[in-house]
């Protein structure tokens, strides 16, 4: 009798282990296209990704580089203070998008230009994605707007 209970317990544990491995594999397979890595312009220039890799790039829109093409195509450079990457985007730009403003784009790098499929602009001076802030701080070009406002409110 004890042998039968032990055997049944081993079967149940084995089935649960197989189900766990299978579900983990299915979740990983489903998420493979949804995971996008963030890179700063310096990282893109130092180690260019393959043209098929989709990733996010972020930084500041470089002053004097924003130009509109025909239709809804926009060209600009994104910089982190250490390097600059040319970006092209076809679509409607966010309202707060402009030179000197923070942005994050998703797309791929064709070797010379980042071809964006999505552009996100900073919505106000209190928010910028953590990855962009870290990259800008590492280059020494990040200005903390919230600290300026807090100092202005103290006086």
Residue pairs with C-beta under 8 A, 6 or more apart in sequence:
33 54
36 54
36 55
36 56
36 106
37 55
37 56
38 55
38 56
38 57
38 58
38 104
38 129
38 131
39 49
39 55
39 56
39 57
40 57
40 58
40 59
40 80
40 82
40 83
40 131
40 132
40 135
40 138
40 139
41 57
41 59
41 78
41 79
41 80
41 82
41 83
41 84
41 85
41 135
42 80
42 82
42 83
42 135
42 139
43 135
44 57
44 83
44 85
44 109
44 114
45 83
45 85
46 83
48 109
48 111
49 55
49 108
49 109
51 108
51 109
51 110
51 111
52 108
53 108
53 109
54 106
54 107
54 108
54 117
55 106
55 107
55 108
55 109
56 104
56 105
56 106
56 131
57 78
57 85
57 87
57 104
57 105
57 107
57 109
57 114
58 78
58 102
58 103
58 104
58 105
58 129
58 131
58 132
58 135
59 78
59 79
59 80
59 81
59 102
59 103
59 132
59 135
59 136
60 78
60 79
60 80
60 81
60 100
60 101
60 102
60 103
60 136
60 141
61 76
61 77
61 78
61 97
61 98
61 99
61 100
61 101
61 103
62 76
62 77
62 78
62 79
62 84
62 99
63 99
63 100
64 99
65 75
65 76
65 77
65 84
65 99
66 74
66 75
66 76
66 98
66 99
67 74
67 75
67 76
68 74
68 75
69 75
69 88
71 90
72 90
72 91
72 92
73 88
73 89
73 90
74 88
74 89
74 90
74 93
75 86
75 87
75 88
76 86
76 87
76 99
77 84
77 85
77 86
77 87
78 84
78 85
78 87
78 103
78 105
78 114
79 85
80 135
80 136
80 138
80 139
80 141
81 136
81 139
81 140
81 141
82 138
82 139
85 109
85 113
85 114
86 112
86 113
86 114
87 105
87 113
87 114
87 115
87 116
88 113
88 114
88 115
88 116
89 105
89 107
89 115
89 116
89 119
91 119
93 119
93 121
94 119
94 120
94 121
95 121
96 121
96 122
96 123
96 124
97 103
97 119
97 121
98 121
101 121
101 122
102 121
102 122
102 128
102 129
102 132
103 119
103 120
103 121
103 122
104 119
104 120
104 129
104 131
104 132
105 114
105 116
105 118
105 119
105 120
106 116
106 117
106 118
107 114
107 115
107 116
107 117
107 118
108 114
108 115
109 115
122 128
125 145
125 146
125 149
126 145
126 146
133 142
136 142
